[in-house]
């Protein structure tokens, strides 16, 4: 078993419990583009990623993904004017949220 891996039964229990007791204005799932996640993980020195909770300007909850190095430090872009890089300090958001765009039925969302 790999680190952080859980069984389908555990995942079903977690997602069902969350759907049964949701936080007001929260979403059930988010989808990130696979190539974006791979770019985040392929950054020099990246060993894992961290998920932060945030709020959009319209107050909807969202997630922010950031790469993490072997020492547990966030891999952030350089300070200064806002710049977007394809290879260092990648930060991800803008995921597709459910609702309103939800996946086809599966044991994790039924």
C-alpha positions as CSV (number, residue, x, y, z in Angstrom):
1,X,0.0,0.0,0.0
2,X,1.3,3.5,-0.8
3,X,1.3,6.4,1.6
4,X,-2.1,8.1,2.1
5,X,-3.9,5.2,0.2
6,X,-7.3,4.2,1.6
7,X,-9.8,1.5,0.6
8,X,-12.9,2.2,-1.5
9,X,-15.0,1.4,1.5
10,X,-13.1,4.1,3.6
11,X,-13.5,6.6,0.8
12,X,-17.2,5.9,0.5
13,X,-17.7,6.3,4.3
14,X,-15.8,9.7,4.2
15,X,-17.7,11.1,1.3
16,X,-21.1,9.9,2.5
17,X,-20.5,11.4,6.0
18,X,-19.6,14.7,4.4
19,X,-22.6,14.8,2.1
20,X,-24.8,13.9,5.1
21,X,-23.5,16.8,7.2
22,X,-22.3,19.5,4.7
23,X,-21.0,22.9,5.7
24,X,-23.2,25.7,4.3
25,X,-21.9,26.8,0.9
26,X,-19.4,24.0,0.6
27,X,-19.0,21.8,-2.5
28,X,-18.9,18.0,-2.7
29,X,-16.0,17.7,-5.1
30,X,-13.5,19.5,-7.3
31,X,-11.7,18.4,-10.5
32,X,-8.3,19.6,-11.4
33,X,-6.7,19.2,-14.9
34,X,-4.3,16.3,-14.8
35,X,-1.6,18.1,-16.7
36,X,-1.7,21.0,-14.2
37,X,-1.4,18.6,-11.2
38,X,1.5,16.8,-12.9
39,X,3.2,20.1,-13.6
40,X,2.9,21.0,-9.9
41,X,4.3,17.6,-8.9
42,X,7.1,17.8,-11.4
43,X,8.6,21.0,-10.1
44,X,12.2,20.8,-9.0
45,X,12.3,19.6,-5.4
46,X,8.6,18.8,-5.2
47,X,7.8,15.7,-3.1
48,X,4.1,16.2,-2.4
49,X,1.4,18.8,-2.5
50,X,-0.7,20.6,0.1
51,X,-4.3,21.6,-0.1
52,X,-5.4,24.9,1.4
53,X,-9.0,26.0,1.8
54,X,-9.8,29.5,0.5
55,X,-12.7,31.8,-0.4
56,X,-13.3,33.3,-3.8
57,X,-14.3,37.0,-4.1
58,X,-17.9,35.9,-4.2
59,X,-17.3,34.1,-0.9
60,X,-17.6,30.5,-2.3
61,X,-15.2,28.1,-0.7
62,X,-12.4,26.7,-2.9
63,X,-9.1,24.8,-2.7
64,X,-5.6,26.0,-3.5
65,X,-2.9,23.4,-4.3
66,X,0.8,24.1,-3.7
67,X,3.8,21.8,-4.1
68,X,5.7,20.9,-1.0
69,X,9.5,20.0,-0.7
70,X,11.2,17.3,1.3
71,X,11.3,19.6,4.4
72,X,7.6,20.3,4.3
73,X,7.9,23.8,2.9
74,X,5.5,25.3,0.4
75,X,7.1,25.8,-3.1
76,X,5.9,29.4,-3.7
77,X,6.6,31.7,-6.7
78,X,9.1,34.5,-6.2
79,X,7.9,37.5,-4.3
80,X,7.1,40.6,-6.3
81,X,4.7,41.4,-9.1
82,X,2.2,38.6,-9.8
83,X,3.7,36.3,-12.4
84,X,2.6,32.8,-13.5
85,X,5.3,30.2,-14.2
86,X,5.0,26.8,-15.8
87,X,7.9,25.3,-13.8
88,X,8.4,26.9,-10.4
89,X,6.1,28.1,-7.6
90,X,3.0,26.7,-9.3
91,X,-0.2,27.4,-7.4
92,X,-3.5,25.8,-8.6
93,X,-7.1,26.8,-8.1
94,X,-9.9,27.3,-10.7
95,X,-11.0,23.7,-10.3
96,X,-14.4,22.5,-11.6
97,X,-16.7,22.3,-8.5
98,X,-19.7,20.1,-7.9
99,X,-22.2,21.5,-7.7
100,X,-22.9,22.8,-10.2
101,X,-20.9,20.5,-12.5
102,X,-21.0,17.1,-11.0
103,X,-19.6,13.7,-12.0
104,X,-21.5,10.8,-13.2
105,X,-22.8,8.6,-10.3
106,X,-20.2,6.5,-8.5
107,X,-20.0,4.9,-5.1
108,X,-18.2,8.1,-3.9
109,X,-21.1,10.4,-4.8
110,X,-24.3,8.4,-4.7
